[in-house]
Amino acid sequence: MRLSASEAIAALFEHHPRGERRAVAVGDLLIRAAAPSAGDWWGCFTVKRSGARLFGDGFRTGDLGRAFFRDQARRGHILIVENATGRRLGFVIVVREGGELELQNIYMRYEASGRGVGRLMMDGVLAFAAKIAASRVTLLTSGTAPWNRRWYESVGFRRWPIGVAMPRYLYQAHREEVRRLGVQRSPHARARIVMARPSS
Ligand SMILES: CC(C)(COP(=O)(O)OP(=O)(O)OC[C@H]1O[C@@H](n2cnc3c(N)ncnc32)[C@H](O)[C@@H]1OP(=O)(O)O)[C@@H](O)C(=O)NCCC(=O)NCCS
């Protein structure tokens, strides 16, 4: 049986205790599980800072906690996408929260965005969520970037409805982000969006 690209990417998210090299080639892209190394951590942080340019002036990227990165990489929950020369173009980090899956980070390098690579990675995340029967996938993002919200909507995410209580992990993460960005005055803080997508 041949796996689709998204199923093959989804399989990379699983923990492989013996640490064998796990990678999938899609065209001239290579998608691989991140190593819990300083090199991959710094490489992803650099991508994150580049991708965050999308959010506009005055937006400060949250740092990519090194201990957090190492733990998620050990679980197999971080994937990196590279081009044929080995340059990191983007990465995703997922976190399992009870029966839900939080998409903690999905970032494409600014100059590599808009070519379908983010969509490829997102399809892998959604296939992984289906595989582990997650009840939903959640994320936090910013409404200050021009196409961001619509991009998530195009793959089935919807803004968290007003008046409906959020799971605690999501509420706390949202509050921390708003606080970090500077609660009242920052348009970036006001534009924070919580989104969720039921798993199919
Ligand atoms: C959101 C993101 C991951 C999308 O990845 P991507 O590889 O750029 O997206 P794709 O190429 O797969 O999707 C293309 C769509 O994105 C939009 N888009 C991407 N780049 C664009 C650009 N430069 N100009 C206009 N629209 C653009 C368009 O809507 C496009 O749809 P179309 O092809 O039908 O016009 C990426 O832009 C990014 O890193 N954003 C910031 C990260 C973020 O939001 N993080 C927080 C959540 S964890």
The ligand as a Gaussian input file, in Angstrom:
#p B3LYP/6-31G(d) Opt

LIG

0 1
 C        0.698000      30.671000       7.184000
 C        1.912000      30.050000       6.496000
 C        2.425000      28.872000       7.301000
 C        1.459000      29.584000       5.122000
 O        2.477000      28.867000       4.473000
 P        2.737000      29.113000       2.916000
 O        3.722000      28.093000       2.464000
 O        3.031000      30.534000       2.688000
 O        1.284000      28.838000       2.337000
 P        0.890000      28.124000       1.012000
 O        1.813000      28.542000      -0.076000
 O        0.740000      26.682000       1.269000
 O       -0.559000      28.739000       0.831000
 C       -0.781000      29.669000      -0.133000
 C       -1.822000      30.655000       0.329000
 O       -1.317000      31.499000       1.356000
 C       -1.532000      32.862000       1.003000
 N       -0.218000      33.469000       0.746000
 C        0.973000      32.908000       1.048000
 N        1.971000      33.761000       0.736000
 C        1.391000      34.856000       0.214000
 C        1.903000      36.099000      -0.281000
 N        3.217000      36.364000      -0.312000
 N        1.032000      37.007000      -0.712000
 C       -0.288000      36.761000      -0.682000
 N       -0.830000      35.612000      -0.233000
 C       -0.002000      34.668000       0.211000
 C       -2.439000      32.883000      -0.148000
 O       -3.746000      32.903000       0.367000
 C       -2.178000      31.567000      -0.815000
 O       -3.343000      31.042000      -1.408000
 P       -3.449000      31.013000      -3.020000
 O       -2.261000      30.219000      -3.476000
 O       -4.766000      30.345000      -3.252000
 O       -3.392000      32.438000      -3.440000
 C        3.076000      31.075000       6.344000
 O        2.642000      32.131000       5.546000
 C        3.618000      31.566000       7.660000
 O        4.699000      31.201000       8.062000
 N        2.864000      32.410000       8.391000
 C        3.223000      32.912000       9.690000
 C        3.187000      31.840000      10.711000
 C        1.995000      31.809000      11.638000
 O        0.907000      32.231000      11.387000
 N        2.248000      31.270000      12.810000
 C        1.321000      31.232000      13.888000
 C        0.443000      30.043000      13.918000
 S        1.192000      28.657000      14.666000

